[in-house]
Amino acid sequence: MARSHDSLPALGAVLRGAGLTTRALAAWAGRARIAALPAHLDALAARPATPADAMLALFVAGAELAPDRLRVPAGVIDALAAHGLIERAGDRVRACVAILPLGAALLVCDRRDAPVERDRVSWPDDSSHHLATALPPGRRARWLDLACGSAYAPLDRPALATQIAAVDLNPRAVHHAQLGAQLSGVAHLTATAGDIAAPQPPADLVTCNAPIPPDPGPDRAALPGAPELWRHAEPGFFDRLWPALQRAAHPAGLIVVHAARDALVAGLHGAPGERVIVSYTPDGVRAFSVAWWRPDAPARFVTAQRALTVDRPHLDPADRDAALASDAPGPC
């Protein structure tokens, strides 16, 4: 086996060079947004793979391919198998995980057809996009991402901090996050297993894409396509989350959370500092939102709604600024 292919950063470079890129994904699938891909994967997997899109067919669509379709040296195939990223199935190879192009990075999660298990590391949905795009630009010393899953936001925005720490209770998620960081060459991102409330060094930016709490409404609606075991946060999660976030934030630090609006309002209404909650879901369905919280800023509580558009399909820092500039702040 070629020694230059042994390391995960080197393998990641080979995968990108072989076509596992965002630009190639958009050309192949007709879209680059990861959350929009699942509905099209069966058709993409059934499409005959060309050498140019073979890596996408293998790691994104989950197709089984002959090794010679991958347009890489045999040593790369051996290295991918040695790292547990692919397995041989007769005269073909099969991806053991999904590897998804995310900007300049590669994100690792479980395949869409992986068994439904509590520790499954799910394909990123639009909540991942909303959290990542909501983070203001600028370079911080330290960023802490709690309940990180596959570390979508840190891999999408690695330039936001000199040091990034990602924490998740699920060891499988931590393993996938580590693989993504190594394949992407993001050496300043480390993922560790731990509870959200475990003590952490203070961070200038603290983030969380929170699990979904039970819907308090009388007509609790199921999430389409989501197994019951993933629909709700563990009991007490949010009771522990808010103090954990505040403890983890450095003085003058920023906390950004994506969650159901009712959980954000309940948790932050009486919290200290500046709290801005912007919802994006339309009327008639359960509201989901992003909250920007600065515990050490002057007290202010603002809520707002922003309709998503084709040009602006996810929330961003301008939505926070617009909410703060509005004339109708809520009570502190």
C-alpha positions in Angstrom: 0.0 0.0 0.0 1.3 3.4 -0.9 2.4 5.1 2.3 1.2 8.5 1.1 -2.3 7.2 1.4 -2.1 6.0 5.0 -3.1 9.1 6.8 -6.7 10.4 6.9 -5.8 13.9 5.8 -4.0 12.4 2.8 -7.0 10.2 2.0 -9.3 13.2 2.3 -7.2 15.1 -0.2 -7.4 12.1 -2.6 -11.2 11.8 -2.2 -11.6 15.5 -3.0 -9.3 15.2 -6.0 -11.3 12.2 -7.2 -14.5 14.3 -7.2 -15.9 14.4 -3.7 -16.4 18.1 -3.7 -19.3 20.5 -3.3 -19.0 21.7 -6.9 -19.1 18.2 -8.3 -22.0 17.3 -6.0 -24.1 20.2 -7.3 -23.3 19.2 -10.9 -24.1 15.5 -10.2 -27.2 15.8 -8.0 -28.5 19.1 -9.2 -28.1 20.6 -5.7 -25.3 21.0 -3.1 -27.4 21.5 0.0 -26.9 18.2 2.0 -30.3 18.4 3.6 -32.0 18.4 0.2 -30.3 15.2 -1.0 -32.1 12.3 0.8 -35.2 12.4 -1.4 -33.0 11.9 -4.5 -30.6 9.3 -3.3 -32.4 6.2 -4.6 -32.4 7.7 -8.1 -28.8 8.8 -7.8 -27.7 5.4 -6.6 -29.5 3.7 -9.6 -27.8 6.0 -12.1 -24.8 4.4 -13.9 -21.7 5.9 -12.3 -19.0 7.5 -14.4 -15.4 7.7 -13.2 -16.0 11.4 -12.6 -18.9 10.9 -10.2 -18.1 7.5 -8.8 -17.0 8.8 -5.4 -20.2 10.7 -5.0 -22.2 7.6 -6.0 -20.2 5.5 -3.5 -20.1 7.8 -0.4 -23.2 10.0 -0.9 -25.7 7.8 -2.7 -24.5 4.5 -1.2 -24.1 2.6 -4.5 -21.9 -0.5 -4.7 -19.3 -0.1 -7.4 -16.4 -2.0 -9.0 -13.1 -0.7 -7.6 -11.9 0.3 -11.1 -14.8 2.8 -11.3 -13.3 4.9 -8.5 -10.4 6.4 -10.5 -7.9 6.0 -7.7 -4.9 3.8 -7.2 -5.4 0.4 -5.6 -3.5 1.6 -2.5 -6.2 4.2 -1.9 -8.8 1.4 -1.9 -6.8 -0.6 0.6 -6.4 2.5 2.8 -10.1 3.3 2.7 -10.8 -0.2 3.8 -8.2 -0.2 6.5 -9.8 2.9 8.0 -13.2 1.3 7.9 -14.6 3.7 5.4 -15.4 1.0 2.8 -15.8 -2.7 2.7 -15.5 -5.3 -0.1 -18.7 -7.0 -1.2 -17.5 -9.7 -3.7 -16.1 -7.9 -6.7 -17.5 -4.5 -5.6 -16.9 -2.0 -2.8 -19.5 -0.5 -0.5 -19.2 2.6 1.7 -19.5 1.8 5.4 -20.4 5.5 6.2 -21.6 8.5 4.2 -18.9 11.0 3.4 -20.5 14.3 2.3 -18.8 17.3 0.7 -19.3 20.4 2.9 -17.6 23.4 1.5 -13.9 22.6 1.6 -14.5 19.9 4.2 -15.8 16.3 4.3 -18.5 15.4 6.8 -18.9 11.8 8.0 -22.3 10.4 9.2 -24.1 7.1 9.0 -25.5 6.0 5.6 -29.2 6.9 5.0 -30.0 3.2 5.0 -28.2 2.4 8.2 -30.3 0.6 10.9 -32.6 2.7 13.0 -30.7 2.8 16.3 -30.5 5.4 19.1 -26.8 6.1 18.5 -27.2 6.4 14.7 -25.5 9.6 13.5 -28.1 11.0 11.2 -27.8 12.7 7.9 -27.7 16.5 8.5 -31.1 18.3 8.1 -31.9 22.0 7.7 -31.4 22.7 11.4 -27.6 22.1 10.8 -27.6 24.6 7.9 -29.5 27.2 10.0 -27.0 26.9 12.9 -23.9 27.1 10.7 -25.2 30.1 8.7 -26.3 31.9 11.9 -22.8 32.2 13.2 -21.3 35.7 12.9 -18.0 36.0 11.1 -14.7 36.8 12.9 -11.9 34.8 14.4 -12.3 33.6 18.0 -9.7 31.9 20.3 -12.0 29.1 21.3 -15.3 27.6 20.0 -17.3 25.0 21.9 -20.0 23.0 20.1 -22.2 21.0 22.5 -24.2 18.0 21.3 -22.1 18.2 18.1 -23.2 15.1 16.3 -21.1 14.8 13.2 -19.7 18.4 13.8 -21.5 19.9 10.9 -21.1 23.6 12.0 -17.4 23.4 12.9 -16.6 21.6 9.7 -18.6 24.1 7.7 -17.1 27.1 9.4 -13.7 26.1 10.7 -12.2 29.5 10.2 -14.3 30.9 13.0 -11.9 29.9 15.8 -8.3 29.0 16.4 -9.4 26.1 18.6 -12.7 24.2 18.2 -13.9 21.7 20.8 -16.9 19.5 19.9 -18.6 17.4 22.6 -21.3 14.7 22.3 -22.6 12.0 24.6 -22.7 9.5 21.7 -19.3 7.9 21.1 -20.3 7.0 17.6 -21.0 10.6 16.8 -17.7 11.6 18.3 -15.9 9.0 16.1 -17.6 10.3 13.0 -16.8 13.9 14.0 -13.1 12.9 14.5 -13.1 11.2 11.1 -14.6 14.3 9.4 -12.0 16.6 11.0 -9.1 14.4 10.0 -10.3 13.8 6.4 -10.9 17.5 6.1 -7.4 18.4 7.5 -9.1 20.6 10.2 -6.4 19.9 12.8 -7.7 22.5 15.3 -11.0 20.7 15.7 -11.1 18.0 18.4 -14.2 15.9 19.3 -14.6 14.2 22.7 -17.3 12.2 24.4 -19.0 13.9 27.3 -22.2 15.3 28.7 -23.3 18.8 27.8 -23.1 19.8 31.5 -19.5 18.6 32.0 -17.1 21.4 32.9 -15.4 23.0 29.9 -12.8 25.7 29.5 -14.5 28.9 28.7 -15.1 29.7 25.0 -15.8 32.9 23.1 -18.4 31.1 20.9 -20.7 28.3 22.3 -23.1 26.6 20.0 -25.7 23.8 20.1 -28.1 22.3 17.6 -30.4 21.0 20.3 -32.6 17.9 20.0 -36.3 18.3 19.7 -38.3 18.6 23.0 -41.8 17.1 23.2 -44.3 19.4 21.6 -46.5 21.0 24.3 -49.3 21.6 21.8 -52.5 19.5 21.9 -52.0 18.2 18.4 -48.4 17.1 18.6 -47.4 16.3 15.0 -45.0 13.6 14.0 -41.9 14.6 12.1 -42.1 13.1 8.6 -39.6 10.3 8.2 -38.2 10.6 11.7 -38.3 7.5 13.9 -40.0 8.1 17.3 -36.7 7.6 19.2 -35.2 10.7 17.5 -38.1 13.0 17.9 -37.6 14.2 21.5 -34.8 15.4 23.7 -33.9 13.2 26.7 -35.8 14.3 29.9 -34.1 17.2 31.6 -31.9 18.0 28.6 -32.9 21.7 28.4 -32.9 22.1 32.2 -29.2 21.3 32.0 -28.5 23.0 28.7 -29.0 26.6 29.7 -26.7 26.7 32.7 -24.2 24.6 30.9 -24.1 27.1 28.0 -23.8 30.1 30.3 -21.0 28.4 32.3 -19.1 27.6 29.1 -19.3 31.1 27.7 -16.3 33.4 28.2 -17.1 36.8 29.5 -18.5 38.8 26.5 -18.9 35.5 24.7 -21.7 34.6 22.3 -24.0 31.6 22.5 -26.0 30.4 19.5 -28.6 27.7 19.7 -31.0 26.2 17.2 -34.0 24.6 18.8 -37.8 24.5 18.9 -39.1 28.1 19.6 -41.0 27.0 22.7 -37.9 25.6 24.3 -35.9 28.7 23.5 -38.5 31.1 24.9 -39.0 29.0 28.0 -35.3 28.7 28.7 -34.1 32.3 27.8 -37.0 34.5 28.8 -35.7 34.9 32.4 -32.0 34.6 31.5 -29.5 37.4 31.9 -28.2 39.5 29.1 -29.2 40.0 25.5 -31.4 37.3 24.0 -32.6 37.4 20.4 -34.8 34.6 19.0 -35.7 34.5 15.3 -38.2 31.9 14.0 -38.3 30.8 10.4 -41.0 28.2 10.1 -44.4 29.3 8.7 -47.6 29.6 10.6 -49.5 26.4 11.2 -46.5 24.2 12.0 -44.3 23.9 15.0 -41.9 26.9 15.2 -38.2 26.4 15.0 -35.7 29.2 15.7 -32.2 30.3 16.2 -31.3 32.2 19.5 -28.3 34.5 19.9 -27.5 35.0 23.6 -24.9 37.3 25.1 -25.2 36.7 28.9 -23.0 39.7 29.8 -24.6 42.2 27.5 -27.3 44.7 28.7 -30.6 42.9 29.3 -32.9 42.7 26.3 -35.3 40.0 25.0 -36.3 40.2 21.4 -38.3 37.8 19.3 -38.9 38.0 15.6 -40.0 36.0 12.5 -38.4 35.9 9.1 -39.8 34.1 6.1 -37.3 32.0 4.2 -36.7 32.8 0.6 -34.9 31.2 -2.3 -32.2 33.8 -2.0 -32.0 33.5 1.8 -33.0 29.9 2.6 -31.5 29.9 6.1 -31.1 32.3 9.0 -28.0 34.4 9.2 -26.5 37.2 11.5 -28.4 39.8 9.6 -31.6 38.4 11.0 -30.3 39.0 14.5 -29.3 42.5 13.6 -32.8 43.2 12.1 -34.5 41.9 15.2 -32.4 44.1 17.5 -33.2 47.1 15.3 -36.9 46.4 15.4 -39.2 48.6 17.5 -40.9 45.8 19.4 -38.5 44.1 21.9 -40.2 41.8 24.3 -39.9 42.2 28.1 -36.7 41.4 29.9 
